[in-house]
Amino acid sequence: MDLGFAEALLILGALLALTASLSGWLHGTVLSISVLSVGAGVVLALLDVVEADPASEVVLFLVELALILTLFSDGLFVESELLRRHWGPTARALVLAMPLTLVLLALAAKALFSELSWAEAFLLGAVLSPTDPVVTSAVVTSQRVPRTVRHTLNLESGLNDGLALPFVLFFLVLVTAEGDAAGEAAELAGEAVVGALIGIALALVAGWLLSRLPGGRMEPKYEGAYALGLGLAAFGLADVTYGNGLIAAFVAGIALAATRHEIPRTFQEFNESVSAVFQIATFFVFGALVVATEWDGSVWPVLVFIAFALLVARPAAVLLSFLGVKMPAPEKLFIAWFGPKGVASMLFALFVLASTADDRTLIFDVAAYVILASILAHGLTDTVGARWIERRLSKQQAS
């Protein structure tokens, strides 16, 4: 059924109020806010209360705005963590494990879904390469889990959203390019560089202005809006000139935190809250689109791909990248398993669905089922995993 403005606000308001009110109870359980939001989208779509159109401009705008806010918020968080703690294992996870995971997923996708071109197979791998430990909140908050493990998973998640983005955009260009694919890819690289420079420049200006404001200060209730304005302006300036707006927003967040270590805490808190609102709305639309796209292919290739993505690709990539790292085996195995797919993969999948790629629906459907399976599998094992690593490390120390 078609929703009017009032009906849409009713559903959105109820969803936001419900998820917020249950957030304390849901914390650390498989029934996370992401699961609840996606489930609501699926149920209401099946009941024909809502109908999501993959080609709708509203869907594209929602996804793009959610991506901007998520990437900028990640940027603010990432740099502060990066400067304050050791990040050697995280660097290996990002520089080695993430690209290797992408390649393994692409090879499996091409083998299981013959209709995909090589560029489309690598696009699917890029969509599913970032991780999201927010899905397994018990892991990153549990004191049973060693601090180095929690830090590695947290920082990896914060960085790999933005680092996976260029890969997604690159393969999306290859998939949708009608003429000179190499020329299109070169143009994308140029846009990425310009976008990064714009993000850095605006962040430097914004940081410089903080100590030179009229009146000498900023009203606390507007501090978060100041940072949000920077993220949106970075995207807008890059997009209307020659840069990549998404990369500009991500880099602006990193650069602002890097140049001004004393930035108000409200910068991060406010932007995380705004980002959370749009993520909930995006999860809901994501669930409705899973129903709208109606998977009609064979189930077995999808099941095999899900098993490969969760049990082989991520674990193998992490264990290979951690060769030579002085870290207990249980910690390596723990990090290898807990690479859940979440916010970024959802947003990237929706981004692909809104594109003109020939097999965009297939890519979205496969990615969607992997994400849903990951949320369930990793959500069910987070508390169990925390207890397991505590026992294993205790035995090693005792011996």
C-alpha positions as CSV (number, residue, x, y, z in Angstrom):
1,M,0.0,0.0,0.0
2,D,1.1,3.6,-0.6
3,L,1.9,5.5,2.5
4,G,1.1,9.2,3.0
5,F,3.3,11.6,4.9
6,A,1.4,11.1,8.2
7,E,1.5,7.3,7.9
8,A,5.2,7.3,7.2
9,L,5.9,9.5,10.2
10,L,3.7,7.3,12.4
11,I,5.7,4.2,11.4
12,L,9.1,6.0,11.7
13,G,8.2,7.6,15.1
14,A,6.9,4.3,16.5
15,L,10.0,2.5,15.3
16,L,12.4,5.0,16.8
17,A,10.6,5.1,20.1
18,L,10.4,1.3,20.3
19,T,14.1,0.7,19.5
20,A,15.2,3.4,21.9
21,S,13.1,2.2,24.7
22,L,14.3,-1.4,24.2
23,S,17.9,-0.5,23.7
24,G,18.9,-1.3,27.3
25,W,17.2,-4.6,27.3
26,L,18.5,-5.6,23.8
27,H,22.1,-4.7,24.7
28,G,24.3,-7.7,24.4
29,T,21.6,-10.0,23.0
30,V,20.9,-11.4,19.5
31,L,17.8,-9.3,19.4
32,S,19.8,-6.1,18.7
33,I,18.3,-2.9,17.4
34,S,19.5,-3.8,13.9
35,V,17.7,-7.1,14.0
36,L,14.5,-5.4,15.4
37,S,14.6,-2.7,12.7
38,V,15.2,-5.1,9.8
39,G,12.6,-7.5,11.2
40,A,10.0,-4.7,11.4
41,G,10.7,-3.9,7.7
42,V,10.3,-7.5,6.7
43,V,7.1,-8.1,8.7
44,L,5.3,-4.8,7.6
45,A,6.3,-5.5,4.0
46,L,4.9,-9.1,4.1
47,L,1.7,-7.7,5.6
48,D,1.6,-5.1,2.7
49,V,1.6,-2.2,5.2
50,V,4.7,-0.8,3.5
51,E,6.1,-1.2,0.0
52,A,9.7,-0.3,-0.8
53,D,10.7,0.5,-4.3
54,P,14.4,-0.1,-5.1
55,A,14.3,2.5,-7.8
56,S,12.8,5.2,-5.6
57,E,14.9,8.4,-5.2
58,V,13.8,8.6,-1.6
59,V,15.5,5.3,-1.0
60,L,18.7,6.5,-2.7
61,F,18.6,9.8,-0.7
62,L,18.1,7.9,2.6
63,V,21.0,5.5,1.9
64,E,23.3,8.3,0.8
65,L,22.5,10.4,3.8
66,A,22.9,7.5,6.2
67,L,26.3,6.7,4.6
68,I,27.5,10.3,4.9
69,L,26.5,10.4,8.6
70,T,28.0,7.0,9.4
71,L,31.3,7.7,7.6
72,F,31.7,11.1,9.2
73,S,30.8,9.7,12.7
74,D,33.3,6.9,12.2
75,G,35.9,9.4,11.2
76,L,35.5,11.3,14.4
77,F,35.8,8.1,16.5
78,V,38.6,6.5,14.5
79,E,41.3,9.1,14.8
80,S,40.9,9.6,18.6
81,E,41.2,5.8,19.2
82,L,44.1,5.5,16.7
83,L,46.2,8.1,18.4
84,R,45.7,6.8,21.9
85,R,46.3,3.1,21.6
86,H,48.5,0.5,19.9
87,W,47.0,-0.5,16.5
88,G,49.5,-2.9,15.0
89,P,47.1,-5.9,14.7
90,T,44.4,-3.6,13.4
91,A,46.7,-2.4,10.6
92,R,47.2,-6.1,9.5
93,A,43.4,-6.7,9.7
94,L,42.8,-3.6,7.4
95,V,45.7,-3.8,5.0
96,L,45.9,-7.6,4.6
97,A,42.8,-9.3,5.9
98,M,40.1,-7.0,4.4
99,P,41.4,-7.1,0.8
100,L,42.0,-10.9,1.1
101,T,38.5,-11.4,2.4
102,L,37.2,-9.4,-0.6
103,V,39.1,-11.6,-3.0
104,L,38.0,-14.8,-1.4
105,L,34.3,-13.7,-1.4
106,A,34.6,-12.6,-5.1
107,L,36.0,-16.0,-6.1
108,A,33.3,-17.8,-4.3
109,A,30.6,-15.6,-5.7
110,K,31.8,-16.1,-9.3
111,A,31.9,-19.9,-8.8
112,L,28.5,-20.1,-7.2
113,F,26.6,-17.4,-9.3
114,S,27.7,-17.9,-12.9
115,E,25.5,-15.0,-14.1
116,L,27.7,-12.5,-12.2
117,S,30.5,-10.9,-14.2
118,W,33.9,-10.8,-12.6
119,A,33.4,-7.1,-11.8
120,E,30.0,-7.9,-10.2
121,A,31.6,-10.7,-8.1
122,F,34.2,-8.4,-6.8
123,L,31.6,-5.8,-6.1
124,L,29.7,-8.3,-3.9
125,G,33.0,-9.1,-2.2
126,A,33.6,-5.4,-1.5
127,V,30.1,-4.9,-0.1
128,L,30.6,-7.7,2.4
129,S,34.3,-6.9,3.3
130,P,33.7,-4.4,6.2
131,T,32.9,-5.6,9.7
132,D,30.6,-4.2,12.4
133,P,31.3,-5.3,16.1
134,V,28.2,-3.2,17.1
135,V,26.3,-6.3,16.2
136,T,28.2,-8.2,18.9
137,S,28.2,-5.6,21.6
138,A,28.9,-8.2,24.3
139,V,32.3,-8.8,22.7
140,V,33.5,-5.2,22.6
141,T,32.2,-4.4,26.1
142,S,32.9,-7.6,28.0
143,Q,35.8,-7.5,30.4
144,R,36.3,-11.2,29.8
145,V,37.7,-10.4,26.4
146,P,41.3,-9.2,26.4
147,R,41.7,-5.5,25.9
148,T,43.8,-5.9,22.8
149,V,41.2,-8.0,21.1
150,R,38.4,-5.6,22.0
151,H,40.5,-2.7,20.7
152,T,41.4,-4.5,17.5
153,L,37.8,-5.3,16.7
154,N,36.6,-1.8,17.6
155,L,39.2,0.1,15.6
156,E,39.0,-2.3,12.6
157,S,35.3,-1.7,12.4
158,G,35.7,2.1,12.7
159,L,38.2,2.2,9.9
160,N,37.1,-0.4,7.4
161,D,33.8,1.3,6.5
162,G,35.6,4.1,4.9
163,L,38.4,2.0,3.5
164,A,36.0,-0.4,1.9
165,L,34.1,2.5,0.2
166,P,36.7,3.1,-2.6
167,F,36.6,-0.6,-3.5
168,V,32.8,-0.5,-3.7
169,L,32.8,2.6,-5.8
170,F,35.6,1.3,-8.0
171,F,33.8,-2.0,-8.9
172,L,30.5,-0.2,-9.2
173,V,32.1,2.0,-11.8
174,L,33.5,-1.1,-13.6
175,V,30.0,-2.7,-13.6
176,T,28.1,0.4,-14.8
177,A,30.7,1.9,-17.2
178,E,29.3,1.8,-20.7
179,G,32.4,3.0,-22.4
180,D,36.0,3.2,-21.3
181,A,36.1,1.4,-18.0
182,A,39.7,2.2,-17.4
183,G,39.0,5.9,-17.9
184,E,36.1,5.8,-15.6
185,A,38.2,4.1,-12.9
186,A,40.9,6.7,-13.3
187,E,38.3,9.5,-12.9
188,L,37.0,7.8,-9.8
189,A,40.6,7.7,-8.4
190,G,40.9,11.4,-9.1
191,E,37.6,12.2,-7.4
192,A,38.7,10.2,-4.4
193,V,41.9,12.2,-4.0
194,V,40.1,15.5,-4.5
195,G,37.4,14.5,-2.0
196,A,40.0,13.6,0.6
197,L,41.8,16.9,0.0
198,I,38.5,18.8,0.4
199,G,37.7,16.9,3.6
200,I,41.1,17.8,5.0
201,A,40.9,21.4,4.0
202,L,37.4,22.0,5.5
203,A,38.4,20.2,8.7
204,L,41.5,22.4,9.1
205,V,39.4,25.5,8.6
206,A,36.7,24.3,11.0
207,G,39.3,23.4,13.6
208,W,41.0,26.8,13.2
209,L,37.7,28.6,13.7
210,L,37.0,26.8,16.9
211,S,39.4,29.0,18.9
212,R,38.4,32.2,17.0
213,L,34.6,32.2,17.2
214,P,32.7,35.5,17.7
215,G,32.1,35.8,21.4
216,G,34.9,33.4,22.2
217,R,32.8,30.3,22.5
218,M,30.0,28.2,21.1
219,E,26.7,27.4,22.8
220,P,26.9,23.8,24.0
221,K,23.6,22.9,22.3
222,Y,25.0,23.8,18.9
223,E,28.4,22.1,19.2
224,G,27.2,18.9,17.6
225,A,25.5,20.8,14.9
226,Y,28.8,22.5,14.1
227,A,30.5,19.1,13.5
228,L,27.5,17.8,11.5
229,G,27.6,20.9,9.4
230,L,31.2,20.2,8.5
231,G,30.4,16.6,7.4
232,L,27.5,17.7,5.2
233,A,29.4,20.6,3.8
234,A,32.4,18.4,2.9
235,F,30.1,16.0,1.0
236,G,28.3,18.9,-0.7
237,L,31.4,20.8,-1.7
238,A,33.1,17.7,-3.1
239,D,30.0,16.6,-4.9
240,V,29.3,20.0,-6.6
241,T,32.9,20.3,-7.7
242,Y,35.0,17.3,-8.7
243,G,35.5,15.2,-5.6
244,N,33.9,12.2,-4.1
245,G,31.5,13.4,-1.4
246,L,31.4,10.2,0.7
247,I,35.2,10.1,1.0
248,A,35.3,13.8,1.7
249,A,32.9,13.3,4.7
250,F,34.9,10.4,6.1
251,V,38.3,12.1,5.8
252,A,36.8,15.4,7.2
253,G,35.9,13.5,10.4
254,I,39.4,12.0,10.7
255,A,41.1,15.3,10.0
256,L,39.0,17.2,12.5
257,A,39.8,14.8,15.3
258,A,43.4,14.7,14.3
259,T,44.0,18.4,14.2
260,R,41.9,19.3,17.3
261,H,42.3,16.6,19.9
262,E,40.3,18.7,22.4
263,I,37.2,18.9,20.3
264,P,34.0,18.8,22.5
265,R,32.7,15.3,23.3
266,T,29.3,16.4,22.0
267,F,30.8,16.4,18.5
268,Q,31.0,12.6,18.6
269,E,27.9,12.0,20.8
270,F,25.6,14.2,18.7
271,N,26.7,12.8,15.4
272,E,26.5,9.2,16.6
273,S,22.9,9.9,17.7
274,V,21.9,11.5,14.4
275,S,23.6,8.7,12.5
276,A,21.8,6.1,14.7
277,V,18.4,7.6,13.7
278,F,19.2,7.3,10.0
279,Q,20.6,3.8,10.4
280,I,17.4,2.6,12.1
281,A,15.4,4.0,9.2
282,T,17.8,2.4,6.7
283,F,17.6,-1.0,8.5
284,F,13.8,-0.8,8.2
285,V,13.9,0.0,4.5
286,F,16.5,-2.7,4.1
287,G,14.1,-5.3,5.5
288,A,11.3,-4.1,3.3
289,L,13.5,-4.3,0.2
290,V,14.5,-7.9,1.0
291,V,10.8,-8.8,0.6
292,A,10.3,-6.5,-2.4
293,T,13.2,-8.0,-4.4
294,E,11.8,-11.6,-4.0
295,W,14.6,-14.1,-4.3
296,D,13.5,-16.7,-6.9
297,G,16.8,-18.5,-7.5
298,S,18.2,-21.7,-6.1
299,V,18.6,-21.8,-2.3
300,W,21.7,-24.0,-2.2
301,P,24.2,-21.5,-3.8
302,V,23.2,-18.9,-1.3
303,L,23.5,-21.2,1.7
304,V,27.0,-22.4,0.5
305,F,28.0,-18.7,0.0
306,I,26.8,-17.8,3.5
307,A,28.7,-20.6,5.0
308,F,31.9,-19.7,3.1
309,A,31.6,-16.0,4.0
310,L,31.2,-16.7,7.7
311,L,33.3,-19.9,8.2
312,V,36.1,-19.6,5.6
313,A,36.7,-16.2,4.1
314,R,37.0,-14.0,7.1
315,P,38.7,-16.6,9.4
316,A,41.2,-17.6,6.7
317,A,42.0,-14.0,5.8
318,V,42.6,-12.9,9.4
319,L,44.7,-16.0,10.4
320,L,46.9,-15.5,7.3
321,S,47.4,-11.8,8.0
322,F,48.2,-12.5,11.6
323,L,51.1,-14.9,10.8
324,G,54.1,-13.7,12.8
325,V,52.1,-11.6,15.2
326,K,52.9,-12.3,18.8
327,M,49.4,-13.0,20.0
328,P,47.9,-16.1,21.8
329,A,46.2,-18.5,19.4
330,P,42.8,-18.1,21.2
331,E,42.9,-14.3,20.6
332,K,43.7,-14.8,16.9
333,L,40.8,-17.3,16.5
334,F,38.5,-15.0,18.4
335,I,39.2,-12.0,16.1
336,A,39.0,-14.3,13.0
337,W,35.5,-15.4,13.9
338,F,34.0,-12.1,15.0
339,G,33.8,-10.2,11.7
340,P,30.1,-9.6,11.6
341,K,28.5,-7.9,8.6
342,G,26.3,-4.9,9.6
343,V,25.7,-1.3,9.1
344,A,28.2,-0.6,6.3
345,S,27.4,-3.7,4.3
346,M,23.7,-2.9,4.5
347,L,24.3,0.6,3.3
348,F,26.7,-0.5,0.5
349,A,24.2,-3.2,-0.6
350,L,21.4,-0.6,-0.8
351,F,23.8,1.7,-2.7
352,V,24.3,-1.1,-5.3
353,L,20.6,-1.8,-5.5
354,A,19.9,1.9,-6.3
355,S,22.5,1.8,-9.1
356,T,22.1,0.7,-12.8
357,A,24.2,-2.5,-12.5
358,D,22.6,-5.3,-14.5
359,D,22.6,-7.8,-11.6
360,R,22.1,-5.3,-8.8
361,T,19.1,-7.3,-7.4
362,L,21.1,-10.5,-7.2
363,I,24.0,-8.8,-5.6
364,F,21.7,-7.1,-3.1
365,D,19.8,-10.3,-2.3
366,V,22.9,-12.4,-1.7
367,A,24.5,-9.7,0.4
368,A,21.3,-9.3,2.4
369,Y,21.1,-12.9,3.3
370,V,24.7,-13.0,4.4
371,I,24.2,-9.9,6.5
372,L,21.1,-11.4,8.2
373,A,22.9,-14.7,8.8
374,S,25.9,-12.9,10.2
375,I,23.8,-10.9,12.6
376,L,22.1,-14.0,13.9
377,A,25.3,-16.2,14.0
378,H,27.6,-13.6,15.6
379,G,24.9,-12.3,17.9
380,L,24.2,-15.8,19.2
381,T,27.9,-16.5,19.9
382,D,29.1,-13.3,21.3
383,T,28.6,-14.1,25.0
384,V,29.5,-17.7,24.5
385,G,32.7,-16.6,22.7
386,A,33.6,-14.2,25.5
387,R,33.4,-17.1,28.0
388,W,35.4,-19.4,25.7
389,I,38.3,-17.0,25.3
390,E,38.4,-16.3,29.0
391,R,38.7,-20.1,29.8
392,R,41.3,-20.7,27.1
393,L,43.5,-17.9,28.2
394,S,43.2,-18.9,31.8
395,K,44.3,-22.4,31.0
396,Q,47.3,-21.1,29.0
397,Q,48.3,-18.8,31.9
398,A,48.0,-21.7,34.4
399,S,50.1,-24.0,32.3
